[in-house]
Amino acid sequence: MADTASGDALALPVDGQLLARLRGVACITCGSTDGPLAPAGHRYTTTCLGGRLGWAVVACPAHTEAAA
């Protein structure tokens, strides 16, 4: 999964499900926690002041294969 462009940044705050995906404890695509979870690039959020925060995300086996 490629890094998202700056125009695709997610605005904070995010809900609990998306936060789990951003923290790398669930697949960034589907939210699955079934592993093994593999590195899948980065996603970005923006703060209320316009700052950009990068998150190293993971993908489940089904979405890791799809991204390859």
Backbone bond lengths (Angstrom), bond angles and torsions (degrees), N, CA, C in turn:
res aa  C-N    CA-C-N  psi(-1)  N-CA   C-N-CA  omega(-1)  CA-C   N-CA-C  phi
1 M - - - 1.441 - - 1.526 107.77 -
2 A 1.278 116.66 129.30 1.456 120.89 -176.94 1.519 110.88 -81.30
3 D 1.315 114.35 160.21 1.454 119.70 174.53 1.521 108.58 -64.77
4 T 1.307 116.35 146.85 1.457 119.28 178.71 1.523 109.48 -81.86
5 A 1.290 115.63 151.01 1.460 120.70 176.76 1.519 109.69 -72.43
6 S 1.312 116.00 158.97 1.466 119.22 -177.03 1.521 111.89 -60.15
7 G 1.329 118.50 -27.60 1.452 121.23 178.54 1.519 113.20 -71.31
8 D 1.327 117.21 -13.80 1.455 122.03 -178.59 1.521 112.94 -98.79
9 A 1.322 117.85 11.40 1.461 121.00 -176.53 1.527 110.05 -64.35
10 L 1.317 115.37 145.41 1.461 122.75 178.65 1.521 109.38 -91.01
11 A 1.301 117.27 137.72 1.459 120.95 178.89 1.517 110.42 -82.63
12 L 1.318 116.35 138.34 1.465 121.57 174.35 1.513 108.51 -83.97
13 P 1.312 122.14 152.52 1.460 125.61 -0.08 1.521 111.39 -79.66
14 V 1.328 116.15 159.02 1.461 122.71 176.32 1.517 108.45 -114.74
15 D 1.339 116.56 162.20 1.470 119.34 179.61 1.525 111.00 -78.02
16 G 1.319 117.22 172.79 1.457 123.10 -176.14 1.517 113.69 -61.22
17 Q 1.336 117.31 -38.23 1.465 120.22 -179.89 1.526 110.77 -66.66
18 L 1.307 117.40 -44.24 1.460 120.00 179.12 1.527 110.63 -68.03
19 L 1.311 117.08 -35.62 1.466 119.97 177.54 1.530 111.01 -62.19
20 A 1.338 118.34 -39.58 1.468 121.18 176.53 1.519 110.40 -62.04
21 R 1.317 117.55 -39.13 1.462 121.55 177.80 1.525 110.62 -66.42
22 L 1.315 117.06 -42.78 1.461 120.77 179.97 1.524 112.23 -67.69
23 R 1.320 117.04 -32.44 1.471 121.15 179.37 1.525 112.67 -76.89
24 G 1.323 117.54 -8.57 1.454 120.89 177.99 1.514 114.20 83.55
25 V 1.321 118.00 20.96 1.465 120.50 177.47 1.528 111.54 -103.75
26 A 1.329 116.84 -0.14 1.464 122.64 177.56 1.525 108.26 -148.40
27 C 1.333 115.71 153.65 1.467 121.53 179.59 1.528 109.84 -58.25
28 I 1.318 116.92 131.60 1.460 121.45 -178.97 1.529 111.61 -64.46
29 T 1.330 117.79 -27.34 1.460 120.88 -177.07 1.519 113.22 -85.38
30 C 1.350 116.83 -48.70 1.472 119.22 -172.51 1.529 114.27 -116.82
31 G 1.334 117.64 -12.03 1.455 120.44 179.64 1.518 114.53 86.51
32 S 1.340 117.73 2.80 1.465 121.31 179.97 1.527 110.69 -65.81
33 T 1.328 115.30 145.17 1.460 119.74 174.61 1.527 110.49 -108.45
34 D 1.343 117.02 4.58 1.462 121.56 177.19 1.519 108.64 -72.17
35 G 1.304 115.94 129.49 1.452 120.38 -173.52 1.504 113.30 -106.18
36 P 1.299 113.14 -172.81 1.463 124.25 2.92 1.525 111.12 -76.64
37 L 1.312 115.27 143.95 1.455 121.20 176.50 1.529 108.01 -90.02
38 A 1.319 116.47 133.62 1.464 121.50 -175.54 1.527 110.40 -115.60
39 P 1.335 117.92 151.00 1.465 120.98 177.03 1.526 110.50 -53.51
40 A 1.337 115.53 138.98 1.467 121.02 -176.46 1.524 112.54 -138.12
41 G 1.309 117.01 33.52 1.454 119.64 177.48 1.514 112.69 89.94
42 H 1.311 115.01 -151.62 1.461 121.78 -176.85 1.519 110.17 -133.23
43 R 1.318 115.80 149.42 1.461 123.68 168.85 1.506 106.52 -122.17
44 Y 1.297 117.31 158.33 1.453 121.72 -175.49 1.518 111.54 -127.67
45 T 1.322 115.03 144.97 1.458 122.02 172.99 1.519 107.24 -120.73
46 T 1.313 115.26 159.69 1.460 119.91 175.91 1.515 109.23 -116.95
47 T 1.304 115.92 145.40 1.457 121.09 177.67 1.522 109.46 -87.67
48 C 1.308 116.30 171.47 1.465 120.40 179.14 1.527 111.25 -65.35
49 L 1.323 117.50 -20.10 1.463 121.49 178.74 1.524 112.46 -94.26
50 G 1.330 116.72 4.66 1.454 120.97 177.41 1.521 114.51 90.08
51 G 1.335 117.03 5.31 1.461 120.01 176.62 1.518 110.37 -71.57
52 R 1.313 115.73 159.01 1.465 121.01 -178.49 1.527 109.00 -117.96
53 L 1.346 116.14 127.79 1.458 122.25 179.40 1.525 109.14 -114.32
54 G 1.336 116.74 128.58 1.458 121.36 179.04 1.519 111.40 -97.27
55 W 1.324 116.78 141.46 1.459 123.57 -179.80 1.525 108.34 -127.27
56 A 1.330 117.96 126.34 1.461 121.68 173.53 1.529 107.21 -79.11
57 V 1.323 117.16 117.70 1.455 121.79 -174.37 1.526 111.33 -108.78
58 V 1.334 115.90 166.67 1.457 122.68 -179.03 1.527 109.75 -127.12
59 A 1.345 114.91 165.17 1.464 120.82 177.34 1.521 109.38 -133.93
60 C 1.332 115.84 149.24 1.465 121.96 176.21 1.529 108.79 -72.58
61 P 1.334 117.96 168.51 1.471 119.98 -178.93 1.539 113.79 -53.96
62 A 1.317 118.34 -41.11 1.469 120.87 -178.96 1.522 111.73 -63.22
63 H 1.323 117.30 -39.69 1.458 119.97 -177.44 1.518 112.63 -87.82
64 T 1.333 117.56 -19.30 1.462 120.14 173.21 1.517 108.91 -68.68
65 E 1.334 117.20 -42.93 1.457 121.68 179.01 1.527 111.14 -66.31
66 A 1.325 117.65 -37.50 1.449 121.62 -179.77 1.531 111.72 -67.23
67 A 1.327 116.11 -31.48 1.468 120.50 -178.68 1.519 111.97 -80.43
68 A 1.328 117.18 -19.30 1.477 120.36 -176.72 1.508 112.61 -76.77
